[in-house]
Amino acid sequence: MIPTAQALAAIAARLTQAGIEEPRREARLLLAAAEGISAARLLLLDEVAPERFEPLVARRAAREPLAYILGRKEFWGLTFAVSPATLIPRPDTETLVEAVLALGITPARVLDLGTGTGCLLLALLSEFPAAFGVGVDISPAAAALAAGNAESLGLADRAAFCAGNWAAALGGMFDLVVSNPPYIPGADIAGLMPEVAAFEPASALHGGADGLEAYRLLMAALPRLLTANGAAVLELGVGQAPDVTALAAQAGFAATTRADLGGVPRALILTWRK
């Protein structure tokens, strides 16, 4: 056993050396997880056991994402289980939820294509208590994780998840379709930060040679999925708004964008062109 303050300082120093941006905060979270307590209660401990925290610190020093180590991530005020089968929910993606709410619609049926953890769909179901949602992911492990998140959030009776290739197996229509598709050009993935390039699932990142492959598939599917008054909200990568807007126009949609907190056009809002 060693003093808690000494352990925190040593862990923070190690994370700093590994290039972690918020080493002190992450040191507290890792040490609290190792001890099975909240970070707020950590300072009540006089001593901690190195054999409990060392494996977690080694993983983070190797740049494994903190969310995978902790097994959870916050999104839209909700806690989601995460795993290497899914992308880690990001604050930028909350822009899509904001964009949907700004539409002023009350969808009865919601579809989330490439659902991952289910964070988008479940956040929307928490805002629309009368809605039912379907989440589709190509990864069976991701679909199962999303179903577990629905259960833990008390939303399982209004959500269904399945593994499939985008909307190929779907026959119904929806008032709202959302998606955070893979949009990183293939050649750019190796240059991403190590947490993303080495640990997050390539299938959820790789958007083809130009990053637009998934958008082309979505634009081909949306006309049969959306009701007459329906809307779709898609996440965009940096600089992709003009190209994806052009694809949307070819498919018969009018498009507007909503920027994230960094000023990047992050959500593309599609409605039928009048």
C-alpha positions in Angstrom: 0.0 0.0 0.0 1.1 3.6 -0.7 -0.3 7.0 0.2 -3.1 8.1 -2.1 -1.6 11.5 -2.8 1.7 9.8 -3.8 -0.1 7.4 -6.1 -2.0 10.2 -7.8 1.2 12.2 -8.4 3.0 9.2 -9.8 0.1 8.2 -12.1 -0.2 11.8 -13.3 3.5 12.0 -14.1 3.3 8.7 -16.0 0.3 9.9 -18.0 2.0 13.2 -18.7 5.0 11.4 -20.1 2.6 9.3 -22.3 1.2 12.5 -23.8 -2.2 12.5 -22.1 -3.8 15.9 -22.1 -5.5 15.9 -18.7 -3.2 13.7 -16.6 -4.3 14.7 -13.1 -8.0 14.3 -13.9 -7.5 11.0 -15.6 -5.2 9.8 -12.7 -8.1 10.4 -10.3 -10.6 8.5 -12.5 -8.3 5.6 -13.0 -7.4 5.3 -9.3 -11.0 5.6 -8.3 -12.0 2.9 -10.8 -9.2 0.6 -9.4 -10.6 1.1 -5.9 -14.2 0.7 -7.0 -15.3 4.1 -5.6 -16.3 7.4 -7.1 -13.6 10.0 -7.8 -15.2 12.3 -5.1 -14.6 9.7 -2.4 -11.0 9.0 -3.5 -9.4 11.6 -1.1 -11.1 9.8 1.8 -8.7 6.9 1.3 -5.3 7.2 3.0 -3.7 4.5 1.0 -4.2 2.5 -2.2 -2.9 -0.7 -3.6 -0.5 -0.5 -6.6 -1.5 -4.0 -7.8 -5.1 -2.7 -8.3 -4.3 0.5 -10.3 -1.2 -0.5 -12.2 -2.9 -2.6 -14.9 -5.3 0.3 -15.6 -2.6 2.9 -15.7 -0.5 0.7 -18.1 -3.4 0.5 -20.5 -3.9 4.3 -20.5 -0.2 4.9 -20.8 -0.4 2.8 -24.0 -3.0 5.3 -25.2 -6.0 3.0 -24.9 -9.0 5.3 -24.5 -10.1 6.1 -21.0 -13.7 5.3 -21.8 -12.8 1.7 -22.8 -10.8 1.2 -19.6 -13.7 2.6 -17.5 -16.3 0.9 -19.6 -18.6 3.9 -19.7 -19.0 7.4 -21.3 -21.5 10.2 -20.7 -23.6 11.5 -23.6 -26.5 13.9 -23.4 -26.5 13.6 -19.6 -26.9 9.8 -19.8 -24.3 7.1 -19.0 -23.6 4.6 -21.7 -21.6 1.3 -21.6 -18.9 1.3 -24.2 -16.6 -1.4 -25.7 -14.0 -1.7 -28.4 -16.9 -2.8 -30.7 -18.2 0.7 -30.8 -17.1 4.3 -31.3 -16.9 6.3 -28.1 -19.7 8.8 -27.9 -18.4 12.4 -28.4 -19.7 15.8 -27.4 -19.7 16.9 -31.1 -22.4 14.2 -31.8 -24.7 15.9 -29.3 -25.1 18.6 -32.0 -27.4 16.1 -33.9 -29.7 15.8 -30.9 -29.8 19.6 -30.6 -30.6 19.8 -34.4 -33.5 17.4 -34.0 -35.0 19.3 -31.1 -34.7 22.5 -33.0 -36.8 21.1 -35.8 -39.8 21.2 -33.5 -41.1 17.8 -34.6 -42.5 15.0 -32.5 -41.5 11.8 -34.3 -43.3 8.6 -33.6 -40.8 6.3 -35.2 -37.0 6.9 -35.2 -34.3 5.1 -37.0 -30.6 5.2 -36.1 -28.3 3.8 -38.8 -24.8 2.8 -37.5 -26.1 3.0 -33.9 -22.9 1.9 -32.1 -23.6 2.3 -28.3 -27.1 3.5 -29.2 -26.3 6.9 -27.7 -28.0 9.0 -30.5 -31.2 6.9 -30.5 -31.5 6.6 -26.8 -30.8 10.3 -26.2 -33.7 11.1 -28.6 -36.0 8.5 -27.0 -35.3 10.2 -23.7 -36.5 13.5 -25.2 -39.6 12.0 -27.1 -41.4 9.8 -24.5 -44.0 8.6 -27.0 -41.5 7.6 -29.7 -40.3 4.1 -30.6 -36.8 3.6 -32.1 -34.8 1.1 -34.2 -31.0 1.0 -34.1 -29.0 -0.9 -36.8 -25.3 -1.6 -36.7 -23.2 -3.9 -38.9 -21.5 -5.3 -35.7 -23.6 -7.8 -33.7 -21.5 -6.9 -30.6 -22.4 -3.2 -31.0 -26.1 -4.0 -31.5 -26.0 -6.1 -28.3 -24.3 -3.4 -26.4 -26.8 -0.8 -27.5 -29.6 -3.1 -26.4 -28.0 -3.4 -23.0 -27.8 0.4 -22.8 -31.5 0.7 -23.6 -32.2 -1.7 -20.7 -30.0 0.1 -18.2 -31.6 3.4 -19.1 -35.1 2.1 -18.8 -35.8 2.5 -22.5 -35.8 -1.1 -23.7 -39.6 -1.2 -24.2 -39.3 1.6 -26.8 -36.2 0.5 -28.6 -35.2 -2.4 -30.8 -31.6 -3.1 -32.1 -30.4 -5.4 -34.8 -27.3 -6.2 -36.8 -27.5 -5.4 -40.4 -26.0 -3.7 -43.4 -27.4 -0.2 -43.1 -31.1 -0.3 -44.0 -31.0 -3.3 -46.3 -33.2 -5.4 -44.0 -35.7 -2.7 -43.1 -39.1 -2.3 -44.8 -40.9 0.3 -42.7 -40.9 4.1 -42.8 -39.7 6.5 -40.2 -40.5 10.1 -39.2 -36.8 10.7 -38.3 -33.6 9.0 -39.4 -30.3 9.8 -37.7 -26.8 8.6 -38.4 -23.2 9.1 -37.4 -21.7 7.3 -40.3 -18.0 6.5 -41.0 -16.6 9.6 -42.7 -12.8 9.5 -42.4 -11.0 9.0 -45.7 -9.2 5.7 -45.5 -5.7 7.2 -46.1 -6.2 9.6 -43.1 -7.0 7.0 -40.4 -3.3 6.2 -39.6 -2.7 9.8 -38.9 -5.4 10.2 -36.2 -4.6 10.3 -32.5 -3.5 6.9 -31.2 -6.6 6.4 -29.1 -8.7 6.5 -32.3 -6.4 4.9 -34.9 -5.3 2.0 -32.8 -8.3 1.2 -30.7 -11.6 2.4 -32.1 -13.3 0.1 -34.7 -12.1 0.7 -38.2 -15.5 -0.1 -39.6 -17.0 2.8 -37.8 -14.3 5.2 -39.0 -13.4 4.3 -42.6 -15.5 6.3 -45.0 -13.9 5.0 -48.2 -11.3 6.8 -50.3 -13.0 10.2 -50.1 -14.9 9.8 -46.8 -18.2 9.9 -48.6 -19.0 6.3 -49.2 -21.5 5.9 -46.4 -23.3 9.1 -47.4 -23.9 7.8 -50.9 -25.4 4.7 -49.4 -27.6 6.7 -47.0 -28.8 9.0 -49.8 -29.9 6.0 -51.8 -31.8 4.5 -48.9 -33.4 7.6 -47.3 -36.1 8.1 -50.0 -37.8 4.8 -49.1 -37.3 5.2 -45.4 -38.6 8.7 -44.7 -42.3 9.5 -44.3 -43.7 12.4 -46.4 -43.0 14.9 -43.5 -39.9 13.1 -42.3 -36.5 14.4 -41.6 -33.0 13.0 -41.5 -30.0 14.4 -39.4 -26.5 13.1 -40.3 -23.2 13.8 -38.7 -20.5 15.4 -40.9 -16.8 15.4 -40.8 -14.8 18.6 -41.1 -15.2 20.3 -44.5 -17.7 17.7 -45.8 -20.9 19.9 -45.7 -20.7 21.0 -49.4 -20.1 17.5 -50.8 -22.8 15.8 -48.7 -25.2 18.7 -49.4 -24.7 18.1 -53.1 -25.4 14.4 -52.7 -28.6 15.2 -50.7 -29.8 17.5 -53.5 -29.4 14.8 -56.0 -31.6 12.5 -53.8 -34.3 15.2 -53.6 -33.6 16.8 -50.3 -33.2 20.3 -49.0 -30.3 20.6 -46.6 -29.2 22.9 -43.8 -26.4 22.6 -41.3 -25.9 23.1 -37.6 -22.5 23.9 -36.2 -20.9 22.2 -33.1 -19.4 24.2 -30.3 -16.2 24.6 -32.3 -18.0 26.3 -35.2 -17.7 23.2 -37.5 -20.8 22.4 -39.5 -21.5 19.0 -37.8 -25.1 18.2 -38.4 -26.7 18.0 -41.8 -30.5 18.4 -41.6 -32.4 16.9 -44.5 -36.1 17.5 -45.4 -38.0 16.8 -48.6 -37.5 19.5 -51.2 -40.8 21.3 -51.8 
